[in-house]
Amino acid sequence: MNGLGETLRGFFATLALVARATVSNVAGHWALAFFSLLAAGAIWIIIQDIENPRVEGIVPSEADSQGIPIEVVNLSPDFVVADTPRVRVRVEAREADIDRLGPGDFQATVDLQGIEQPGVTPSLPVEVQAFDDSVTVLAVEPATVSVEVSRVEEAEFPVQVNITGQLPAGYQQVEAPDIDPAFVTVIGRPELVANVDRVEIDVNLSGRRENFETTGELVARNRNGDRQTVTLSTARATVSFTIEQVFAERLIPVRARLSGNPAPGYRVSSIDVQPTAVLVTGPRDIVDELTELTLDVVDLGGATSPITQTRNIQPPPNVSLGRESVRVDVGIEPIQCGGEQGADQCGEVAFYAAVEFVDIPSGLAVSPGAYVARVVLSGPLTGLAALEPGDLSAVASLDGLSAGSHSVEPTVDVDSPLRVEGIDAVAVTLVSSQAP
């Protein structure tokens, strides 16, 4: 262990001696070190001049139709200039760099300080600077240019909304949109300002179902809709729209209408409509008032067996229906009587009557469906057999009920000597009458 320690101490001592000798040598020969650096730099420059020499060239090249755009400086705010000419430059740069140079690598300016009258200026010198310090501008071609100066023209235009897209079916724009600002000033050369037909903001209404506000770019356009190169007093505007649903869609129950009577001794045992409800689309005030749709009449005259017919729906005015007709199935069965009451007396005979709902709470509607009540009657066979569909009606009051499902018992009135022996309760669901 002692031998290892002695070895490490000797190693670090030697390392310290070498470091002190190196520092002393550099300090004593600093001039030589400085000369070495200069020599290395000179050699690098010579190599660069040999492998990548500095050469002269024209930018942009003669084959390039685009020149360097000229920017005017110190122009009075009362004046504007027409399109300025473009220039080329003769430059000196490294051979590897010169081919990549383009108009964007230079800034060309013409000083219009002191120009106080409109018209064509005398020839003015063009100053060009390269953004890359390693590129030297030797000459500008042409060295001088003339520019056309015009007095600034101003005109005020109302901001118009260029609407694209359409609102969904059943929605409409209630009133003209609110635009802020309502007017803008167009500023520019007289001939360009005179060519402006309108100032617009583009707004897409596709899919909009509620009021909205949008901010967008203002654009000056000519009669053909082409964009004009002018300055606007404000670049953007805000537009507010009021959107209203004017058409509503609801499923409305369908009610069958019967006329005539089955053959003597027969009764209507069931009434079924398929589908039980039909989608109705139309103005909200009309659709919201609908409680049911009626069908063309089904004639029961002399029927002794079930009837199945396709009946057209009688559409309310100014609405469209999801379908034009439905299927109506009317069950016809013989009236079975007899027993202790006698052959001409019926103690319990079941009939089916369509239910009419009244006293519907405000803001609610009856959920679409076929609401039919089973009514049990008793009385003479002749009286039961003579019943017509319109003679048997069931009415159920919904007064005081809330949204949701309820069981209500209708009332039925019949003429003597017939009697109502029982009425089955009807399940009904109340829903909001407001369209979603």
Order of alpha helices (4+ residues) and beta strands (2+ residues): alpha-alpha-beta-beta-beta-beta-alpha-beta-beta-beta-beta-beta-beta-beta-beta-beta-beta-beta-alpha-beta-beta-beta-beta-beta-beta-beta-beta-beta-alpha-beta-beta-beta-beta-beta-beta-beta-beta-alpha-beta-beta-beta-beta-beta
